[in-house]
């Protein structure tokens, strides 16, 4: 599984990148056919306000692509929310295949 982490409009620190990588590795336990994962961490472009942190996760597997996007006040929370949404999507897909 190839993991691509991109930070847009800022430079991600090592702790954040390690946090994302550690969580992404858990996807292998649900679906061992995942080919690629793209993670985009972005700052929202609202002027004169506290900027929201956006996390987008795109997972590529044979015949299925999964996507989730969340915005909160911290990258960790945004990533966790998007990751939970992805887990639900992957579990539902796995249940469909089993039925």
Secondary structure, 3 states (H helix, E strand, C coil): CEEEEEEECCCCCHHHHHHHHHHHCCHHHHCCCEEEEEEEEEECCCCCCCCCEEEEEEEEECCEEEEEEEEECCHHHHHHHHHHHHHHHHHHHHHHHHC
